[in-house]
Amino acid sequence: MGRTKILFTSSLDTPFINEDFRLLSAKCDVDRLTTRGILAPFRILPRILAVDLSYTWFASTYAFWAVTLAKMFGKPALVVVGGVDAAKIPEIGYGLWRSPWRSALVRRALRNATRVLVVAPNLKKRLIELAGYAGENIAWVPTGYESTYWHPEGVKERLVLTVAACEDVPRLRAKGIDFLVRCALQMPDTRFVVAGVHERALRQAMLPEALNVRFLPYAGQEELRRLYQVARVYCLPSLTEGMPNSLCEAMLCGCVPVATDVGGVPEVLGDVGFRVRHGDVEGMVRALGGALDAPPEDASRARSRIVEIFPLERREREIMRAVAEALP
């Protein structure tokens, strides 16, 4: 038999999506399609005919078309759920499940997919509730990280870092940036850096002015690594999460982690770092202070946990197993 042919679809081009594409391409023939909107089904159709399997990142309307067309032609379809596609938080206007027609399409996609791969175990329970089915096709396949790339280097500064790609106010609130600023106001002598928040989102959110918080635009991989390597503490103040990639990368780069107890955070932290309830300003301030004063051994333990539990090789192995089991 020849190499398995896969149609790899997504609506975004991000590092973690690119990583899956690279892993699959090493052992399969992969046709990549980045698409969204009304033309998505017409772009997917001719490509689905030429492959053995469909692999889609994020459950959304285009995932519905990938799964539906694959099923129509008797081909298996895998859907990866990352977190935002399992969110429904009406009070901040966040999550595609707030939309009746989008949620109907995603519900069909999840139910009809051969396998749904969630990056964090809590997402399975959330999808079962949102999609209203038993979830027998859902499996946890955590993201993986290359520890030789994400590594400590240089001298740490007394700095708290947060990385969150936020282009609008709902995303900003979901990532807890407003909560972080409230905490920073209680720590005027501590420097905070927040990378990835769009200026428009900042302007519209009307956050209180905190002179010790510096906002940076979106950063590429190299710049992110340098930020991780400089910061002593990494803070994840999110209201909702899947598997927080930035938290894992920061831990690999020697940051002491402080995170809200949401999503996949318990699996990431285990018994290292500090966990805080979202919205608990006093608790977060106390945890950040403890992390800033933590001994170097705490950072070493945090790095070791990601190296041991979430290596890139684990994700590669489990993705390839899912592909093999889905094929006839």
Secondary structure, DSSP 8 states (H G I E B T S, - for coil): ----EEEEEES---HHHHHHHHHHHTTSEEEEEE--STTHHHHHHHHHTT-SEEEEES-SHHHHHHHHHHHHTT--EEEEE-SGGG--BGGGTB-GGGSHHHHHHHHHHHHH-SEEEESSTHHHHHHHHHHTS--TTEEE----B-TTTS---S--EEEEEEEEEESSHHHHHHTTHHHHHHHHHT-TTSEEEEEEE-HHHHHHHT----TTEEEE----HHHHHHHHHHEEEEEE--SS-SS-HHHHHHHHTT-EEEEES-TTHHHHHTTSSEEE-TT-HHHHHHHHHHHHT--HHHHHHHHHHHHHHSBHHHHHHHHHHHHHHH--
